[in-house]
Amino acid sequence: ENNAGQAEAFQYTATASGTVTTLAVYVDSTNTATKIVVGLYSDTGANNPGTLLTSGTITSPVAGAWNSVTVPAATVVSGTKYWIAILGPTGAGIARFRDVPSGGGPTQTSSQTNLAVLPTTWSTGTKFGNAPASAWGGQ
């Protein structure tokens, strides 16, 4: 969970090449956000999110369940690192999603704390070494 207006991105490695047209996140039962923005970022090559490849908004997210959104198509390549970002927009409540405080790959918050949408280019805030989210991208 992050304050409304601050995004968090989680690093994943594509397991297959193809086109991402759906992004999903497990919304925690304590969620209060009325909408959640989910996006897919490239990796800069230095273990940081780079450019926003695609995104979508989950309206009226269902707490305690997987929530998905159809997004404009983005091509991914097997074995390549990408970042899935989650944002509870400013004024929409606190987005609470399932993540684990240990294990997994790197994650980082955005430096901006008043976002209504995901930024085109990521700006790094705080970095963490071990917090996988329950999120995925696929067809």
C-alpha positions as CSV (number, residue, x, y, z in Angstrom):
1,E,0.0,0.0,0.0
2,N,1.1,3.6,-0.7
3,N,-0.5,6.9,-0.1
4,A,-2.9,8.0,-2.8
5,G,-0.9,9.7,-5.6
6,Q,2.2,7.6,-5.1
7,A,2.9,4.7,-7.5
8,E,5.0,1.6,-6.8
9,A,6.6,-0.5,-9.5
10,F,7.6,-4.2,-9.2
11,Q,10.2,-5.9,-11.4
12,Y,9.3,-9.1,-13.3
13,T,10.9,-11.1,-16.1
14,A,8.8,-12.1,-19.1
15,T,8.4,-15.8,-19.2
16,A,7.2,-15.8,-22.9
17,S,7.4,-13.5,-25.8
18,G,4.1,-12.0,-27.1
19,T,1.7,-9.2,-26.6
20,V,0.3,-7.9,-23.3
21,T,-3.3,-6.9,-23.5
22,T,-4.4,-7.4,-19.9
23,L,-2.8,-6.3,-16.6
24,A,-4.1,-7.7,-13.2
25,V,-3.4,-7.1,-9.6
26,Y,-4.7,-8.8,-6.4
27,V,-6.6,-6.1,-4.5
28,D,-6.4,-6.6,-0.7
29,S,-9.5,-6.9,1.4
30,T,-8.7,-3.6,3.2
31,N,-8.6,-1.5,-0.1
32,T,-10.3,1.9,0.0
33,A,-9.4,3.1,-3.5
34,T,-12.3,3.8,-5.9
35,K,-10.0,3.2,-8.8
36,I,-6.5,1.7,-9.4
37,V,-4.2,2.5,-12.3
38,V,-1.9,-0.4,-13.4
39,G,0.9,0.0,-16.0
40,L,3.7,-1.8,-17.6
41,Y,7.1,-0.2,-17.9
42,S,10.3,-1.1,-19.7
43,D,13.5,-1.6,-17.7
44,T,16.3,0.9,-18.1
45,G,19.0,-1.8,-18.1
46,A,20.0,-0.6,-14.6
47,N,17.2,-2.3,-12.7
48,N,14.9,0.8,-12.8
49,P,11.6,1.3,-14.6
50,G,12.0,3.3,-17.8
51,T,9.2,4.2,-20.2
52,L,5.5,3.5,-19.8
53,L,4.6,0.8,-22.4
54,T,0.8,0.5,-21.6
55,S,-1.6,1.2,-18.8
56,G,-5.3,1.0,-17.8
57,T,-7.6,2.0,-15.0
58,I,-9.5,-0.5,-12.9
59,T,-12.7,1.3,-11.9
60,S,-14.6,0.2,-8.8
61,P,-12.0,-2.4,-7.8
62,V,-13.3,-5.5,-5.9
63,A,-11.5,-5.9,-2.6
64,G,-10.2,-9.4,-1.7
65,A,-10.0,-10.5,-5.4
66,W,-8.0,-10.4,-8.6
67,N,-8.9,-7.3,-10.7
68,S,-7.9,-6.9,-14.3
69,V,-8.1,-4.3,-17.0
70,T,-7.7,-4.5,-20.8
71,V,-4.8,-2.3,-22.0
72,P,-3.5,-1.2,-25.4
73,A,-1.2,-3.9,-26.7
74,A,2.4,-3.9,-25.7
75,T,5.0,-6.3,-27.0
76,V,7.2,-8.2,-24.5
77,V,10.2,-10.5,-25.0
78,S,10.9,-13.7,-23.1
79,G,13.8,-13.3,-20.6
80,T,13.5,-9.5,-20.6
81,K,12.9,-7.5,-17.4
82,Y,9.7,-5.3,-17.1
83,W,8.0,-3.4,-14.3
84,I,4.4,-3.6,-13.3
85,A,3.3,-0.3,-11.6
86,I,0.3,0.2,-9.3
87,L,-1.2,3.6,-8.5
88,G,-4.1,4.7,-6.3
89,P,-4.7,8.1,-7.9
90,T,-4.8,11.3,-5.8
91,G,-8.3,11.7,-4.4
92,A,-9.3,8.1,-5.1
93,G,-8.5,6.6,-1.7
94,I,-5.6,4.3,-0.7
95,A,-4.9,1.4,-3.1
96,R,-4.1,-1.7,-1.0
97,F,-2.7,-4.6,-3.0
98,R,-1.1,-7.9,-2.0
99,D,2.6,-7.8,-1.7
100,V,5.1,-9.7,0.5
101,P,7.6,-8.0,2.7
102,S,10.4,-10.5,1.9
103,G,11.6,-12.5,-1.1
104,G,11.2,-11.7,-4.7
105,G,12.8,-9.0,-6.8
106,P,13.3,-5.2,-6.5
107,T,10.5,-2.7,-6.2
108,Q,10.5,1.1,-5.9
109,T,8.0,3.9,-5.3
110,S,7.7,6.9,-7.6
111,S,9.2,10.2,-6.5
112,Q,6.0,12.0,-7.3
113,T,3.3,11.8,-4.6
114,N,0.4,13.6,-6.4
115,L,-0.1,11.4,-9.4
116,A,-3.5,11.1,-11.1
117,V,-2.1,8.8,-13.9
118,L,1.1,6.9,-14.3
119,P,4.0,9.1,-15.6
120,T,5.3,8.5,-19.2
121,T,8.8,8.2,-17.7
122,W,9.4,6.7,-14.3
123,S,11.0,8.9,-11.6
124,T,12.5,6.8,-8.8
125,G,11.6,7.5,-5.1
126,T,12.5,4.8,-2.5
127,K,14.0,1.5,-3.6
128,F,13.4,-1.8,-1.9
129,G,15.1,-5.1,-2.6
130,N,12.4,-7.6,-1.7
131,A,8.7,-7.1,-2.2
132,P,6.9,-9.0,-4.9
133,A,3.4,-8.0,-5.7
134,S,0.5,-10.3,-6.7
135,A,0.3,-8.9,-10.3
136,W,0.7,-10.1,-13.8
137,G,0.4,-9.2,-17.5
138,G,-0.8,-11.4,-20.3
139,Q,-3.2,-11.8,-23.2
